Amino acid sequence: MKKLAFFFFLVFLSIQCSSCSDDDSIEEASLSVSVEELTFPANSGSKFFNILSNRDWVISGTTEWFSVDPLTGTGSEQETSIALTVKRNPNAEVRSAVITISADGLTREITVSQAGSELLILEQDMVEIDAEGGNFSVNLQVTNNYEMTIKGNWISQIKSLSEASEDFSVASNPSIFQRTGLVIFSMGDIKDTVTIVQSGIDVSIPDDNSGMASTALQLAANMKMGWNLGNSMEVPDGETAWGNPKTSQALIDAVAAAGFNAVRIPCAWDSHIENQETFKIEDAWLARVKEVVDYCYANDMYVILNIHWDGGWLEENISTGKQEEVNLKQEALWKQIAIHFRDYDERLLFAGTNEPNVEDASQMSVLLSYEQTFIDAVRSTGGRNAYRVLIFQGPSTDIDKTNTLMNTLPQDDVEDRLMAEVHYYSPWNFCGLTQDETWGDFYYFWGENYHVSGAEGRFPDWDCEEDYVLAQFQKMKSKFVDNGIPVILGEYGAIRRTISDNTEWQQLHYESRAYFNKYVTEQAKNYGLVPFYWDEGSLTNHGFGMIDRDQFEVGDQLLYDALIEGANAGVYPF
């Protein structure tokens, strides 16, 4: 019994000694941090500090304006580097926070502070002012002295009403053009700008329907045969730069004497802008265009005045990215044109574009906005323009694209005062191609009676002759004419070709060309399309010309006879 008791005593003593030995081996917890405070300037940035602890640790107390990385760590004999990154302080006040590092009951704190920014805050960035002018105030918050710059001599500073605002006066705008100015505030490297947009004066006058009684269909029925003053007024480098003489009264008299009672004037405007900010057209150019219109009026002719290719500023920029920019110019140009010709009676028609390059539904939507801007701009000027017949163009003035893509039309508040426009140069191999291409060869001949033996490949081998003309024109009749909208066939024709080594073919070519133009003219009228032959003045190889612009007489009798014969044979369906 005594031996057993002694055994248990030895076991207890052994356990106690072992416990004493383990306690002596446990290291005491430690935690040290390299900084007690971190200060930052107002800009964003990072700073670093170190943590040394033999226990696992965690950081708490972060806010939305700074971050800490990493936020946790394990005990180690090596220091851990910690990055603390602050965002820019947008406010003038200093801001601060405290982060806490904890490890096994131990804590350390670091105070984080960031300086305030120099503050320049404007409560508005744009001010719109009527043409009459007026005053406006800019409310602002600042923390230091600032400077102010005014761009626009029609804007002036007036005494501030309070320390929290600057006040300005805007003079009246004497022009029809919108203008834009700036007020720039700066404080050191900080800048902020207010844009001032002032509208132009209201150019509208009361509507006037005197001399404007005819509907679009009635006007179309009165246009017996149309002629294009091509390669003259639309030349960007000047009226005579493409080889034609300056347009004269004698030339237009000759056109009228030849039996044409309507003239289409392709016209450039972009190359005659004197102020690219307001798009103001040169007065001299407006006066010159008026002279040419008056030549036509002296012969009691109908006149179509358009914005032609004109460097492509509209035609080659039918995209959503250019839409706003183009619409601004479209509105400014057409307002000026409309005002300048506002007193002319119904014999003057406006056409919004020429051959706008459109390939798909998205571009079609953009084109509609350009055409709507045209209509709205003209109508806004009042007077006789409130009733003037206006012409919108199909996409690319291509019949198939127009038939497929133009499922919505521009809107007009005036009934029965719109016309559509397409062009016809099909097949191009015959009408305009001057050399063989990989996609096709040029043609000498056109028409079922002109498939000349031995000339295979130089006349169409696909359906693009008489039946094709009828099918194409029927599309426009169904889409527009049958719905009360006449169609202007604004351009058509076929070039003459020189066949130097075959006099028989040469004569057949001339006859085939005349037949094409007669057939297209006649069928255009039969389907409700008003024909305007494309005459660009050239009477030589590859030219479309019909009138001799130097001698003021018919220069291609065979072509002329064909056009007049077609015009007399065709009968409008309205």
C-alpha positions as CSV (number, residue, x, y, z in Angstrom):
1,M,0.0,0.0,0.0
2,K,2.8,2.4,0.9
3,K,4.6,1.5,-2.4
4,L,1.4,2.4,-4.4
5,A,1.0,5.8,-2.7
6,F,4.6,6.6,-3.4
7,F,4.2,5.7,-7.1
8,F,1.3,8.2,-7.5
9,F,3.3,10.9,-5.8
10,L,6.2,10.4,-8.3
11,V,3.8,10.6,-11.3
12,F,2.2,13.9,-9.9
13,L,5.6,15.4,-9.4
14,S,6.6,14.5,-12.9
15,I,3.5,16.1,-14.4
16,Q,4.0,19.3,-12.4
17,C,7.7,19.6,-13.5
18,S,6.8,19.0,-17.1
19,S,4.1,21.8,-17.0
20,C,6.6,24.2,-15.5
21,S,9.0,23.4,-18.3
22,D,6.3,24.1,-21.1
23,D,5.2,27.5,-19.6
24,D,8.8,28.7,-19.4
25,S,9.2,28.0,-23.2
26,I,6.1,30.1,-24.5
27,E,7.3,33.5,-26.0
28,E,5.4,36.6,-24.9
29,A,3.2,38.3,-27.7
30,S,4.8,41.3,-29.4
31,L,3.5,43.9,-31.9
32,S,5.4,46.9,-33.3
33,V,4.4,49.4,-36.1
34,S,6.9,51.7,-37.9
35,V,4.8,54.9,-37.8
36,E,2.2,56.5,-35.7
37,E,1.0,59.0,-38.4
38,L,0.7,59.2,-42.2
39,T,0.0,62.5,-43.9
40,F,-0.9,63.0,-47.5
41,P,-1.3,66.0,-49.9
42,A,-4.7,66.5,-51.6
43,N,-3.7,64.4,-54.6
44,S,-4.0,60.7,-54.7
45,G,-1.0,58.7,-53.7
46,S,0.5,55.9,-51.6
47,K,2.8,55.6,-48.5
48,F,4.2,52.5,-46.8
49,F,4.7,51.3,-43.2
50,N,6.0,48.1,-41.5
51,I,4.4,45.7,-39.1
52,L,6.5,43.3,-36.9
53,S,4.6,40.8,-34.8
54,N,5.1,37.2,-33.6
55,R,1.3,36.8,-33.7
56,D,-1.2,36.9,-36.5
57,W,-2.4,40.4,-37.0
58,V,-5.3,42.3,-38.7
59,I,-5.9,46.0,-39.7
60,S,-9.3,47.7,-39.2
61,G,-10.7,51.2,-39.5
62,T,-10.3,51.8,-43.3
63,T,-12.7,54.3,-45.1
64,E,-13.9,54.9,-48.6
65,W,-11.2,57.4,-49.4
66,F,-8.2,55.1,-48.7
67,S,-7.3,51.5,-48.9
68,V,-4.7,49.2,-47.1
69,D,-2.9,46.3,-48.6
70,P,-2.6,43.7,-47.1
71,L,-5.2,43.8,-44.3
72,T,-4.0,40.7,-42.5
73,G,-0.8,38.8,-41.8
74,T,0.7,35.9,-39.9
75,G,3.3,36.1,-37.1
76,S,6.8,36.3,-38.3
77,E,10.3,37.3,-37.4
78,Q,10.4,39.5,-40.5
79,E,8.7,42.9,-41.0
80,T,5.7,43.1,-43.4
81,S,5.5,46.1,-45.7
82,I,2.0,47.7,-45.9
83,A,0.8,50.1,-48.6
84,L,-1.8,52.7,-47.8
85,T,-3.3,54.5,-50.8
86,V,-5.5,57.6,-50.7
87,K,-7.8,59.0,-53.4
88,R,-7.7,62.6,-54.4
89,N,-9.5,64.8,-51.8
90,P,-12.1,66.8,-53.8
91,N,-13.0,69.0,-50.9
92,A,-11.3,72.0,-49.3
93,E,-11.4,70.5,-45.8
94,V,-8.7,68.3,-44.3
95,R,-9.9,64.8,-43.6
96,S,-8.5,62.1,-41.3
97,A,-9.1,58.7,-39.9
98,V,-7.5,56.1,-37.6
99,I,-6.6,52.6,-38.5
100,T,-5.9,50.0,-35.8
101,I,-3.5,47.0,-36.0
102,S,-4.4,44.2,-33.6
103,A,-2.5,41.1,-32.7
104,D,-3.3,38.7,-29.8
105,G,-4.8,41.4,-27.6
106,L,-2.2,44.0,-28.5
107,T,-3.2,47.1,-30.5
108,R,-1.4,49.9,-32.3
109,E,-2.9,52.9,-34.0
110,I,-1.9,55.0,-37.0
111,T,-3.6,58.4,-37.8
112,V,-4.1,59.0,-41.5
113,S,-4.7,62.6,-42.6
114,Q,-5.0,64.3,-46.0
115,A,-4.9,67.9,-46.9
116,G,-7.9,69.6,-48.6
117,S,-7.8,70.7,-52.3
118,E,-7.8,74.1,-53.7
119,L,-11.5,74.3,-54.7
120,L,-13.1,75.7,-57.8
121,I,-16.6,74.4,-58.4
122,L,-19.0,75.9,-60.9
123,E,-22.7,75.0,-60.5
124,Q,-23.3,75.2,-64.2
125,D,-21.3,74.6,-67.3
126,M,-23.6,76.0,-70.0
127,V,-25.9,79.0,-70.3
128,E,-28.4,79.6,-73.1
129,I,-29.3,83.2,-74.0
130,D,-31.9,84.5,-76.4
131,A,-30.9,86.6,-79.4
132,E,-32.2,89.7,-77.5
133,G,-29.4,89.3,-74.9
134,G,-29.6,89.6,-71.2
135,N,-27.8,88.9,-67.9
136,F,-26.7,85.6,-66.3
137,S,-24.9,84.6,-63.1
138,V,-22.3,81.9,-62.5
139,N,-22.5,80.4,-59.0
140,L,-19.2,79.0,-57.7
141,Q,-17.3,77.7,-54.7
142,V,-13.6,78.7,-54.3
143,T,-11.0,78.4,-51.6
144,N,-8.4,80.8,-53.1
145,N,-8.1,83.7,-55.4
146,Y,-9.0,83.0,-59.0
147,E,-8.6,84.5,-62.5
148,M,-11.3,84.9,-65.1
149,T,-11.0,85.0,-69.0
150,I,-13.9,85.9,-71.3
151,K,-13.9,84.8,-74.9
152,G,-16.5,86.6,-76.9
153,N,-16.5,90.4,-77.1
154,W,-20.3,90.4,-76.8
155,I,-20.0,89.1,-73.2
156,S,-19.0,91.5,-70.4
157,Q,-18.6,91.2,-66.6
158,I,-20.8,93.2,-64.3
159,K,-20.6,93.7,-60.6
160,S,-21.2,90.5,-58.6
161,L,-24.3,90.3,-56.5
162,S,-22.5,88.2,-53.9
163,E,-19.2,86.5,-53.1
164,A,-20.6,83.2,-54.4
165,S,-21.3,84.4,-57.9
166,E,-20.0,86.3,-60.9
167,D,-22.5,88.2,-63.1
168,F,-22.4,88.9,-66.8
169,S,-24.2,90.8,-69.5
170,V,-24.7,89.5,-73.1
171,A,-25.3,91.9,-75.9
172,S,-28.1,91.3,-78.5
173,N,-27.2,89.2,-81.4
174,P,-27.8,91.1,-84.7
175,S,-27.4,88.0,-87.0
176,I,-29.4,84.9,-87.8
177,F,-26.5,82.8,-86.6
178,Q,-26.1,81.2,-83.2
179,R,-22.9,82.2,-81.5
180,T,-20.8,80.6,-78.7
181,G,-18.6,82.2,-76.1
182,L,-16.7,81.1,-73.0
183,V,-16.0,82.3,-69.5
184,I,-13.0,80.5,-68.1
185,F,-12.2,80.4,-64.4
186,S,-8.7,79.4,-63.3
187,M,-7.1,78.9,-59.9
188,G,-3.6,77.6,-60.2
189,D,-3.7,74.4,-62.2
190,I,-7.5,74.1,-61.8
191,K,-9.6,75.4,-64.7
192,D,-13.4,75.3,-65.2
193,T,-15.4,76.7,-68.1
194,V,-18.9,78.0,-68.7
195,T,-20.1,77.9,-72.3
196,I,-22.5,80.6,-73.4
197,V,-24.7,79.8,-76.4
198,Q,-26.8,82.7,-77.8
199,S,-29.4,82.1,-80.5
200,G,-29.6,84.1,-83.7
201,I,-32.4,86.5,-84.4
202,D,-35.7,85.1,-85.5
203,V,-35.7,85.4,-89.3
204,S,-39.2,84.3,-90.0
205,I,-41.8,86.6,-91.5
206,P,-45.6,86.0,-91.9
207,D,-46.5,83.3,-94.3
208,D,-47.4,84.4,-97.8
209,N,-49.1,82.2,-100.3
210,S,-49.3,84.7,-103.1
211,G,-48.0,83.1,-106.3
212,M,-47.7,79.8,-104.5
213,A,-51.0,78.1,-105.2
214,S,-49.8,75.1,-107.1
215,T,-49.3,71.7,-105.5
216,A,-46.2,69.6,-106.2
217,L,-48.2,67.5,-108.7
218,Q,-49.4,70.6,-110.5
219,L,-45.9,72.0,-110.7
220,A,-44.6,68.7,-112.0
221,A,-47.3,68.6,-114.7
222,N,-46.1,72.0,-115.9
223,M,-42.5,70.9,-116.3
224,K,-42.3,69.7,-119.9
225,M,-38.6,69.0,-120.1
226,G,-35.7,69.8,-117.7
227,W,-32.0,70.6,-118.3
228,N,-29.0,70.6,-115.9
229,L,-26.6,73.5,-115.8
230,G,-23.9,70.9,-115.0
231,N,-20.2,71.5,-114.0
232,S,-20.7,75.2,-113.5
233,M,-22.3,76.6,-110.3
234,E,-21.4,73.4,-108.3
235,V,-17.6,73.6,-109.0
236,P,-15.8,74.2,-105.7
237,D,-12.9,76.1,-107.2
238,G,-15.1,78.6,-109.1
239,E,-17.7,78.6,-111.8
240,T,-15.3,78.2,-114.8
241,A,-12.7,75.9,-113.2
242,W,-14.0,72.8,-114.9
243,G,-13.8,74.2,-118.4
244,N,-17.2,75.8,-118.9
245,P,-17.6,79.5,-119.6
246,K,-19.4,81.7,-117.1
247,T,-23.1,81.2,-117.2
248,S,-24.8,84.0,-119.1
249,Q,-28.3,85.2,-120.0
250,A,-27.6,84.2,-123.6
251,L,-26.9,80.6,-122.6
252,I,-30.2,80.2,-120.6
253,D,-32.0,81.9,-123.5
254,A,-30.6,79.3,-125.8
255,V,-31.8,76.5,-123.5
256,A,-35.3,78.0,-123.3
257,A,-35.4,78.5,-127.1
258,A,-34.5,74.8,-127.5
259,G,-37.7,73.9,-125.7
260,F,-36.6,73.2,-122.1
261,N,-38.9,75.0,-119.6
262,A,-37.1,73.8,-116.4
263,V,-33.5,74.2,-115.2
264,R,-31.8,72.4,-112.4
265,I,-28.9,74.4,-111.0
266,P,-26.4,72.2,-109.1
267,C,-24.8,74.5,-106.7
268,A,-21.8,74.6,-104.3
269,W,-22.1,76.5,-101.0
270,D,-19.4,75.1,-98.7
271,S,-16.6,76.6,-100.8
272,H,-18.2,80.0,-100.5
273,I,-18.5,80.1,-96.7
274,E,-16.7,83.1,-95.2
275,N,-17.1,82.2,-91.6
276,Q,-16.7,78.6,-90.6
277,E,-18.1,79.1,-87.1
278,T,-21.4,80.6,-88.3
279,F,-21.3,79.1,-91.8
280,K,-22.1,82.5,-93.3
281,I,-22.2,82.4,-97.1
282,E,-20.3,85.1,-99.0
283,D,-22.7,87.9,-100.1
284,A,-21.1,87.9,-103.5
285,W,-21.9,84.2,-104.1
286,L,-25.5,84.6,-103.0
287,A,-25.8,87.5,-105.5
288,R,-24.2,85.5,-108.3
289,V,-26.5,82.5,-107.8
290,K,-29.4,84.9,-107.8
291,E,-28.2,86.3,-111.2
292,V,-28.4,82.8,-112.7
293,V,-31.8,82.1,-111.2
294,D,-33.0,85.4,-112.7
295,Y,-31.7,84.3,-116.1
296,C,-34.1,81.4,-115.9
297,Y,-37.0,83.6,-114.5
298,A,-36.5,85.9,-117.5
299,N,-37.6,83.0,-119.6
300,D,-40.5,82.0,-117.3
301,M,-38.7,78.7,-116.5
302,Y,-39.0,76.5,-113.4
303,V,-35.8,76.3,-111.4
304,I,-34.5,73.7,-109.0
305,L,-31.7,75.0,-106.7
306,N,-29.9,72.5,-104.6
307,I,-26.8,71.9,-102.4
308,H,-24.8,69.6,-104.7
309,W,-21.8,67.4,-103.9
310,D,-20.1,70.6,-102.6
311,G,-16.9,68.8,-101.5
312,G,-18.8,66.0,-99.9
313,W,-19.4,67.7,-96.5
314,L,-22.9,66.1,-96.4
315,E,-22.9,63.4,-99.0
316,E,-19.8,61.6,-97.7
317,N,-20.6,62.1,-94.0
318,I,-23.9,60.3,-93.5
319,S,-23.1,58.7,-90.1
320,T,-24.2,59.1,-86.5
321,G,-20.7,60.4,-85.7
322,K,-21.1,63.3,-88.1
323,Q,-24.8,63.8,-87.7
324,E,-24.9,66.7,-85.3
325,E,-22.1,68.6,-87.1
326,V,-23.7,68.2,-90.5
327,N,-27.1,69.2,-89.3
328,L,-25.8,72.4,-87.9
329,K,-24.3,73.4,-91.3
330,Q,-27.3,72.1,-93.2
331,E,-29.6,74.4,-91.1
332,A,-27.4,77.4,-91.4
333,L,-26.9,77.1,-95.1
334,W,-30.5,76.5,-95.9
335,K,-31.8,79.3,-93.7
336,Q,-29.5,81.8,-95.7
337,I,-30.5,80.4,-99.1
338,A,-34.2,80.4,-98.2
339,I,-34.1,84.0,-96.9
340,H,-32.2,85.2,-99.9
341,F,-34.8,83.7,-102.3
342,R,-37.8,84.1,-100.1
343,D,-39.7,86.4,-102.4
344,Y,-39.5,84.2,-105.4
345,D,-42.7,82.5,-106.5
346,E,-43.5,78.9,-106.9
347,R,-41.4,78.5,-110.0
348,L,-38.3,78.2,-107.7
349,L,-38.0,74.8,-105.9
350,F,-35.3,73.8,-103.4
351,A,-33.6,70.4,-103.3
352,G,-31.9,69.5,-99.9
353,T,-29.0,67.4,-101.2
354,N,-27.7,65.8,-104.3
355,E,-26.6,62.1,-104.2
356,P,-26.3,61.3,-100.5
357,N,-24.2,58.2,-100.1
358,V,-26.4,55.7,-98.2
359,E,-26.0,51.9,-98.0
360,D,-28.1,50.7,-95.1
361,A,-30.9,51.4,-92.7
362,S,-28.7,53.2,-90.2
363,Q,-27.4,55.6,-92.7
364,M,-31.0,56.1,-94.1
365,S,-32.0,57.3,-90.6
366,V,-29.2,59.8,-90.6
367,L,-30.1,61.0,-94.1
368,L,-33.7,61.5,-93.0
369,S,-32.5,63.8,-90.3
370,Y,-30.5,65.9,-92.8
371,E,-33.6,66.2,-95.0
372,Q,-35.8,67.0,-92.1
373,T,-33.4,69.8,-91.1
374,F,-33.6,71.1,-94.7
375,I,-37.4,71.2,-94.7
376,D,-37.7,72.7,-91.2
377,A,-35.0,75.4,-92.0
378,V,-36.8,76.5,-95.1
379,R,-40.2,76.5,-93.6
380,S,-39.0,78.5,-90.5
381,T,-38.2,81.5,-92.7
382,G,-41.8,82.1,-93.5
383,G,-43.0,84.2,-96.4
384,R,-43.4,82.2,-99.6
385,N,-41.1,79.6,-98.3
386,A,-43.9,78.4,-96.1
387,Y,-45.5,77.0,-99.2
388,R,-42.6,76.4,-101.5
389,V,-42.3,72.9,-103.1
390,L,-39.2,71.1,-101.6
391,I,-37.4,68.1,-103.0
392,F,-35.9,65.3,-100.9
393,Q,-33.5,62.8,-102.3
394,G,-33.6,59.0,-102.1
395,P,-30.6,57.2,-100.7
396,S,-27.8,57.7,-103.3
397,T,-30.6,58.8,-105.6
398,D,-30.6,55.1,-106.5
399,I,-33.9,53.6,-107.4
400,D,-33.4,50.2,-105.8
401,K,-32.0,51.7,-102.6
402,T,-34.8,54.2,-102.5
403,N,-37.4,51.5,-103.0
404,T,-35.9,49.3,-100.3
405,L,-34.6,51.7,-97.7
406,M,-36.8,54.8,-97.8
407,N,-39.8,53.4,-95.9
408,T,-40.2,56.6,-93.9
409,L,-40.4,60.1,-95.5
410,P,-39.4,63.4,-94.0
411,Q,-42.4,65.3,-92.5
412,D,-43.8,68.5,-93.7
413,D,-46.6,70.5,-92.1
414,V,-47.7,71.9,-95.5
415,E,-49.8,69.5,-97.6
416,D,-48.8,68.4,-101.1
417,R,-45.6,70.4,-101.3
418,L,-43.0,67.7,-101.4
419,M,-41.3,65.9,-104.3
420,A,-38.8,63.0,-104.3
421,E,-35.7,62.8,-106.5
422,V,-33.8,59.9,-108.0
423,H,-31.2,59.7,-110.8
424,Y,-30.8,57.2,-113.6
425,Y,-27.5,56.0,-115.1
426,S,-28.2,52.3,-115.7
427,P,-26.3,50.5,-116.9
428,W,-23.2,52.5,-116.0
429,N,-21.2,50.4,-118.5
430,F,-23.1,52.3,-121.2
431,C,-23.9,55.6,-119.4
432,G,-20.6,56.5,-117.9
433,L,-17.9,53.9,-117.8
434,T,-14.8,55.1,-119.8
435,Q,-12.6,52.0,-119.7
436,D,-13.0,48.3,-119.0
437,E,-12.9,47.3,-115.4
438,T,-12.5,44.0,-113.6
439,W,-16.2,44.0,-112.8
440,G,-17.3,44.8,-116.3
441,D,-16.6,46.3,-119.7
442,F,-17.9,49.5,-121.2
443,Y,-20.6,49.4,-123.8
444,Y,-21.0,51.1,-127.1
445,F,-24.6,50.1,-127.6
446,W,-27.9,49.9,-125.7
447,G,-31.4,48.7,-126.7
448,E,-32.8,45.5,-128.1
449,N,-32.3,46.7,-131.7
450,Y,-28.6,47.5,-131.1
451,H,-27.1,44.1,-130.3
452,V,-24.6,44.6,-133.2
453,S,-23.2,41.4,-134.7
454,G,-19.5,41.2,-134.0
455,A,-19.7,43.6,-131.1
456,E,-20.5,41.0,-128.4
457,G,-19.3,42.3,-125.0
458,R,-20.0,45.9,-126.1
459,F,-23.7,45.8,-125.4
460,P,-25.6,44.4,-122.4
461,D,-25.8,40.6,-121.9
462,W,-28.1,41.1,-118.9
463,D,-31.5,42.6,-118.3
464,C,-30.8,46.3,-118.2
465,E,-32.4,47.7,-121.3
466,E,-36.0,48.6,-122.1
467,D,-37.9,46.3,-119.8
468,Y,-35.5,47.2,-117.0
469,V,-36.3,50.9,-117.4
470,L,-40.0,50.2,-117.1
471,A,-39.6,48.1,-114.0
472,Q,-37.4,50.6,-112.3
473,F,-39.7,53.5,-113.0
474,Q,-42.7,51.5,-111.9
475,K,-41.1,51.1,-108.5
476,M,-41.0,54.9,-108.1
477,K,-44.5,55.3,-109.4
478,S,-45.8,52.8,-106.9
479,K,-43.8,54.2,-104.0
480,F,-44.3,57.9,-104.6
481,V,-46.4,59.0,-107.6
482,D,-49.4,56.8,-106.8
483,N,-49.3,58.4,-103.3
484,G,-49.4,61.9,-104.6
485,I,-45.7,62.6,-104.6
486,P,-44.2,63.4,-108.0
487,V,-40.6,62.4,-108.6
488,I,-37.8,64.5,-110.1
489,L,-35.5,62.4,-112.4
490,G,-32.8,64.9,-111.5
491,E,-30.1,63.5,-113.7
492,Y,-29.8,60.9,-116.5
493,G,-27.9,60.5,-119.7
494,A,-25.2,58.6,-121.5
495,I,-21.8,59.7,-122.7
496,R,-20.8,59.8,-126.3
497,R,-17.9,57.6,-127.3
498,T,-15.4,57.9,-130.1
499,I,-14.9,54.6,-132.1
500,S,-12.0,55.6,-134.4
501,D,-11.6,52.4,-136.4
502,N,-15.3,51.6,-137.4
503,T,-17.4,54.4,-138.9
504,E,-20.5,52.1,-139.0
505,W,-20.3,51.3,-135.3
506,Q,-19.7,55.0,-134.6
507,Q,-22.9,55.9,-136.2
508,L,-24.8,53.1,-134.6
509,H,-23.4,54.2,-131.2
510,Y,-24.7,57.7,-131.8
511,E,-28.1,56.3,-132.7
512,S,-28.1,53.9,-129.8
513,R,-27.2,56.7,-127.4
514,A,-30.0,58.9,-128.8
515,Y,-32.4,56.0,-128.5
516,F,-31.5,55.5,-124.8
517,N,-32.1,59.2,-124.0
518,K,-35.4,59.3,-126.0
519,Y,-36.7,56.1,-124.3
520,V,-35.7,57.1,-120.8
521,T,-37.2,60.6,-121.3
522,E,-40.5,59.3,-122.6
523,Q,-40.9,56.5,-120.1
524,A,-40.0,58.8,-117.2
525,K,-42.9,61.1,-118.0
526,N,-45.2,58.1,-118.5
527,Y,-44.5,56.9,-115.0
528,G,-44.6,60.3,-113.3
529,L,-40.9,61.2,-113.2
530,V,-40.0,64.7,-114.4
531,P,-36.9,64.4,-116.6
532,F,-33.8,66.6,-116.2
533,Y,-31.1,65.7,-118.7
534,W,-27.5,65.9,-117.3
535,D,-25.6,68.3,-119.5
536,E,-22.1,69.0,-118.2
537,G,-21.0,71.1,-121.2
538,S,-18.7,68.7,-122.9
539,L,-19.3,68.0,-126.6
540,T,-16.3,65.7,-127.0
541,N,-15.5,62.1,-126.3
542,H,-17.0,60.9,-123.0
543,G,-19.1,64.0,-122.7
544,F,-22.8,64.4,-121.9
545,G,-23.1,67.8,-123.5
546,M,-26.0,68.8,-125.7
547,I,-26.0,72.6,-125.7
548,D,-22.9,74.5,-127.1
549,R,-22.1,76.9,-124.3
550,D,-19.8,79.1,-126.4
551,Q,-22.1,79.4,-129.4
552,F,-25.4,79.4,-127.4
553,E,-27.0,76.8,-129.7
554,V,-27.7,73.1,-129.9
555,G,-24.3,71.3,-130.2
556,D,-25.5,67.7,-130.6
557,Q,-28.6,67.7,-132.9
558,L,-29.2,63.9,-132.8
559,L,-29.2,63.9,-129.0
560,Y,-31.4,67.0,-128.8
561,D,-33.9,65.6,-131.2
562,A,-34.1,62.4,-129.2
563,L,-34.7,64.3,-125.9
564,I,-37.4,66.5,-127.4
565,E,-39.1,63.6,-129.1
566,G,-39.2,61.6,-125.9
567,A,-40.5,64.6,-123.9
568,N,-43.3,65.2,-126.5
569,A,-44.2,61.5,-126.6
570,G,-44.3,61.0,-122.8
571,V,-47.5,61.8,-120.9
572,Y,-47.6,62.3,-117.1
573,P,-50.1,60.1,-115.3
574,F,-51.3,63.1,-113.3
